[in-house]
Amino acid sequence: MQNYDYPFEVEWSQEEIVKVIKLWNAVEAAYEKGIKKAEFMRAYREFKTVLPSTGEEKKYGNMFEKESSYSLYRVLQAVKNSGKDTIFLGEDKK
């Protein structure tokens, strides 16, 4: 795991911050160890209660990608397009 900051606003409630950070954790999991689609989508739906607009989603997703190199967009595309129950976008360590 890398050391970087999660994008969120200090004006948000603690509950909102937790929802947003849970999504960033889910994106990390998709790259680092894999995550079940259903688990990722639960985190994504909670995130959308805090940031419902597509513009805000893109803004914060881009901020997170700049910090971490992990793409929310790519994970969402994998969830939509993969026939598998688990999403893993990292490199296989063989």
Order of alpha helices (4+ residues) and beta strands (2+ residues): alpha-beta-alpha-alpha-alpha-beta
